[in-house]
Amino acid sequence: MNKIGQTIKTARELRNMTQDELAQKVRVGATTIEKYESGEQIPSSQTILKLSTVLDIPASELLEYHKVHTTSSPID
């Protein structure tokens, strides 16, 4: 599991939400939430903002990780 997946899972569990409930609120499939949490898939920036709103966590916690792993930088 990666950091973004762990953050999503922990926030969801703290709110006593199931993956199905989170999926409905974010408007994605339950399988998609499962993939986010397991690290198989990284949510898009738009989905990260939805997750942030639903889970009441700062988007920066999720976006920081997303940005680091989706931008390439030159290797020195």
N, C-alpha and C positions, 0 to 999 in steps of 0.2 A: 504494500500500500504506500502511496506517495503522500506528501504533506497536504496537498489540496484535498485529496480523498479522505485523509484522516480528519482534516478540519471540518469537512462537510458531514462526515459520519458523527463526529463528536457533537457538533452543534445540533444535528438532527436528534440524536439520542437525548441530549439535555432538554430538549423540548418535547420529549416523549412522542415523537412522530415516527411513523413507519416510513419505509422507502416509498410505498404506494401513496401515502398522504403527501409527502414532499413532492413526488412526481406530479401529482394533480395540481398542487399549488404553483409549481414552476412550469407546468404544462409541457412536460416531457414524459416519456415512458418510464415505468418503474425499472425496467432493465437498464435504461440509461443512467439512472441514479446509482444502480448497483455497479455499473462500469466506472462511474466517477469515483465512487468510494473505494473500489478495488484498484484504481489506477490504470485500468485498461483504456480509459478515454479521459481526455481533459475537456472540461466545458468551455464553450466559446465565451468571449467577453460579455456578450449580451446575457447568456445564461448565468454567468458569474454574478452579474448585477441582480438578476432575479433571485438567485440563491441567497445573496446577501440580504435582500429585502425580506424574504420569507423566513430566513433563519435568524434575522436580526443580528448580523455580524458585519463588521466593516468590510466593504468590498475590497479595500486595500489589502486585507489579509489574504484574499484569494487572488486578486489581480497582480500583486507583487510576484507571487509564485508563477502565475500564468505568463507574465511578461518575461521573466527570466528564462523560461523554457520555450518561448516561441520566437525570441529574437536571436539573431546570430550576431556574434561579435568576433572580430579578428583575434586570432590566437597569436600571442606575442612569443 
